[in-house]
Amino acid sequence: MENFNNIINSEQLTLVDFFATWCGPCKMMHPVLEQLKEEMGDSIRIIKLDVEKNESLSDFYRIQSVPTLMLFRKGEVVWRQSGTASLSALKALIEKYQ
């Protein structure tokens, strides 16, 4: 958990995707997040966390449905959404917090 905390406490915007391997909508988000990283480059860090392999973090952030996307800056959650999101919506969101 310390490594995770170091990452989210940085100056860089970090988008965390809480997902499950069996989740259909989570699988739909994978190419969207890959495209987002490709288009946004180093302005965003994207982390995928399997809720079943990271139960303590999932419990800490009260993840009740997957996918849940959370945007962190300097350790604080600046945005959170359960469910899928479009590439254009995510890009607009990130640009808002840059």
Secondary structure, DSSP 8 states (H G I E B T S, - for coil): -HHHHHHHTSSSEEEEEEE-TT-HHHHHHHHHHHHHHHHHGGGEEEEEEETTT-HHHHHHTT--SSSEEEEEETTEEEEEEES---HHHHHHHHHHH-
